[in-house]
Amino acid sequence: MRNLLRFGLCCALLALSLHAQTPDSNPNGNQWTDPALDNAKAEAAFKSIAHPGLPTLWLIGDSTVRNGDGQGKGGQWGWGDELDPFFQTDKMNVVNRALGGRSSRTYYRDHWSRVLSQVQKGDVILMQFGHNDSGPLDDKARARGTLKGTGDEAKEIDNPITRKYEVVHSYGWYLRQFVREAKAKGAIPIICSPIPRKIWDETTG
């Protein structure tokens, strides 16, 4: 079962990557990702699980996985929105819980516990972060960055967005937390490589 699921995921992601490169698949591909939605509003847009008794493939990540509220605003879609047709959804759930504007840090802090509370033994969690992790740690606009690297170093900050004390960790640290906590519930975590970030201007085209 696990090998078949992994093979299906590989095929689906390959097909989606090819689709994403076609001219009409993302006409606004050179734009920045949408600003982070209000947490309550964002989670209110999530659909309920269709078949709670079946195994579930969970998707978590940023707007490259699920853009905005998942309605294709501005012609932009996350690759997770196109994953359903590759699976037999009468035998398993495909649940996209990614949120635009999030980094591994802000998703772990604000949303992960809600997802994890619904995860069952044997579920698969497909995660992709990194697109928003390179930003500042404590700026007044987003405050969503993580420390570079995969170590256990940390930095204490006063978060100007949440107005709370926060300990910020490395990108690798947050990924390890997702993996450890998913495994602790008997789920199978799979980490996807980040989507390449391409920035063009008048000199680079």
Secondary structure, 3 states (H helix, E strand, C coil): CHHHHHHHHHHHHHHHHHHHCCCCCCCCCCCCCCCCCCHHHHHHCCCCCCCCCCCEEEEEECCCCCCCCCCCHHHCCCHHHHCHHHCCCCCCEEEECCCCCCCHHHHHHHCHHHHHCCCCCCCEEEEECCCCCCCCCCCCCCCCCCECCCCCCEEEEEECCCCEEEEEEEHHHHHHHHHHHHHHCCCEEEECCCCCCCCCCCCCC
